[in-house]
Amino acid sequence: MPRRILQGQVVSDKGDKTVVVKVERTYLHPLLKKTVRRTKRYHAHDETNSIKSGDTVRIRECPPRSKLKRWEVYTD
């Protein structure tokens, strides 16, 4: 099964080897037929501590690394 890959903006890099990434998605509301924006924050593993707040990154699923981290920063 392929791992999911998401793209978002880093909102926090204060944790050690951890970044918080805000991912925004849009969808069409079923009743109102209006485009709605929703955001979600993911904790992602950053082994090199090189990602800074404000950067746009891609993250992918990984096995659990801690209580909150189920994603890792993905570079092609």
VOBA-1610 file (N, C-alpha, C; in pm, whole numbers, padded with zeros to 5 digits, always signed):
BEGIN
Met+00083-00117+00000Met+00000+00000+00000Met+00089+00125+00000Pro+00067+00217-00093Pro+00153+00336-00098Pro+00125+00430+00019Arg+00228+00502+00059Arg+00213+00597+00167Arg+00152+00726+00114Arg+00063+00786+00195Arg+00004+00913+00156Arg+00108+01024+00167Ile+00102+01120+00076Ile+00190+01235+00078Ile+00104+01360+00079Leu+00132+01451+00172Leu+00060+01577+00184Leu+00158+01692+00175Gln+00108+01809+00135Gln+00191+01928+00127Gln+00129+02036+00215Gly+00215+02107+00289Gly+00165+02211+00376Gly+00274+02306+00420Gln+00237+02396+00509Gln+00328+02499+00556Gln+00365+02472+00701Val+00494+02488+00733Val+00542+02466+00869Val+00499+02585+00955Val+00429+02555+01066Val+00384+02661+01156Val+00465+02663+01286Ser+00537+02554+01317Ser+00619+02551+01437Ser+00736+02458+01416Asp+00855+02502+01461Asp+00974+02416+01455Asp+01044+02414+01591Lys+00967+02433+01698Lys+01025+02445+01831Lys+01066+02311+01891Gly+01003+02201+01849Gly+01038+02071+01905Gly+01168+02018+01848Asp+01234+01930+01922Asp+01357+01869+01875Asp+01322+01761+01773Lys+01370+01779+01650Lys+01345+01687+01538Lys+01196+01673+01508Thr+01118+01777+01539Thr+00975+01775+01513Thr+00932+01909+01454Val+00848+01904+01351Val+00786+02024+01297Val+00636+02003+01294Val+00561+02112+01306Val+00415+02107+01296Val+00379+02167+01161Val+00307+02089+01079Val+00275+02129+00942Val+00125+02150+00931Lys+00085+02266+00876Lys-00056+02297+00854Lys-00090+02260+00710Val-00185+02167+00694Val-00228+02122+00561Val-00369+02173+00537Glu-00389+02239+00425Glu-00521+02295+00391Glu-00583+02213+00279Arg-00711+02185+00293Arg-00783+02114+00186Arg-00911+02189+00154Thr-00958+02176+00033Thr-01083+02238-00008Thr-01177+02130-00059Tyr-01304+02149-00033Tyr-01404+02055-00084Tyr-01534+02129-00107Leu-01623+02069-00181Leu-01752+02128-00212Leu-01853+02083-00108His-01919+02178-00041His-02018+02144+00060His-02136+02075-00009Pro-02180+01959+00043Pro-02284+01882-00027Pro-02419+01952-00037Leu-02456+02032+00061Leu-02587+02097+00059Leu-02580+02239+00002Leu-02482+02314+00045Leu-02473+02454+00005Leu-02405+02474-00130Lys-02336+02371-00179Lys-02264+02379-00308Lys-02162+02493-00307Lys-02098+02510-00194Lys-02000+02616-00176Lys-01864+02553-00146Thr-01758+02612-00196Thr-01625+02562-00168Thr-01585+02601-00027Val-01544+02500+00052Val-01510+02521+00192Val-01363+02484+00213Arg-01291+02568+00291Arg-01152+02539+00323Arg-01143+02485+00466Arg-01066+02378+00483Arg-01042+02320+00614Arg-00892+02301+00631Thr-00842+02324+00752Thr-00701+02303+00780Thr-00686+02201+00891Lys-00572+02132+00888Lys-00539+02035+00992Lys-00390+02042+01016Arg-00350+02023+01142Arg-00209+02030+01178Arg-00156+01890+01204Tyr-00041+01860+01147Tyr+00024+01730+01163Tyr+00162+01750+01225His+00198+01665+01320His+00334+01664+01374His+00416+01570+01286Ala+00530+01620+01237Ala+00612+01541+01145Ala+00756+01535+01196His+00822+01424+01166His+00960+01402+01208His+01055+01469+01109Asp+01150+01546+01160Asp+01252+01612+01079Asp+01388+01575+01138Glu+01451+01474+01081Glu+01575+01419+01136Glu+01688+01521+01144Thr+01698+01611+01046Thr+01812+01701+01039Thr+01791+01836+01107Asn+01671+01863+01156Asn+01638+01993+01217Asn+01667+02109+01122Ser+01651+02088+00991Ser+01685+02191+00893Ser+01563+02270+00846Ile+01443+02225+00878Ile+01321+02291+00833Ile+01288+02405+00930Lys+01257+02522+00875Lys+01224+02637+00957Lys+01077+02675+00941Ser+01025+02750+01036Ser+00887+02795+01033Ser+00863+02882+00909Gly+00751+02857+00840Gly+00719+02929+00718Gly+00752+02853+00592Asp+00835+02749+00601Asp+00871+02670+00483Asp+00752+02587+00435Thr+00748+02563+00305Thr+00650+02471+00248Thr+00717+02336+00231Val+00658+02231+00287Val+00720+02098+00285Val+00617+01994+00244Arg+00669+01877+00206Arg+00585+01761+00182Arg+00611+01661+00293Ile+00504+01599+00343Ile+00518+01499+00449Ile+00454+01370+00401Arg+00503+01257+00452Arg+00444+01128+00417Arg+00424+01044+00542Glu+00333+00951+00532Glu+00302+00862+00643Glu+00422+00776+00678Cys+00433+00741+00805Cys+00537+00650+00850Cys+00485+00577+00973Pro+00553+00473+01015Pro+00512+00408+01139Pro+00523+00505+01256Pro+00446+00486+01361Pro+00447+00581+01473Pro+00586+00597+01533Arg+00628+00723+01551Arg+00758+00752+01612Arg+00741+00801+01756Ser+00624+00852+01789Ser+00594+00895+01925Ser+00442+00902+01938Lys+00395+00963+02047Lys+00251+00971+02072Lys+00179+01045+01960Leu+00238+01153+01909Leu+00171+01236+01807Leu+00228+01222+01667Lys+00353+01176+01654Lys+00419+01177+01523Lys+00391+01050+01445Arg+00315+01066+01335Arg+00289+00956+01241Arg+00329+00996+01100Trp+00398+01108+01086Trp+00438+01161+00956Trp+00586+01197+00961Glu+00651+01202+00844Glu+00790+01243+00836Glu+00805+01338+00718Val+00902+01430+00730Val+00930+01523+00622Val+00986+01442+00506Tyr+00929+01465+00386Tyr+00961+01385+00270Tyr+01033+01467+00166Thr+01151+01420+00125Thr+01225+01484+00016Thr+01243+01381-00094Asp+01221+01420-00217Asp+01229+01328-00330Asp+01366+01269-00345
//
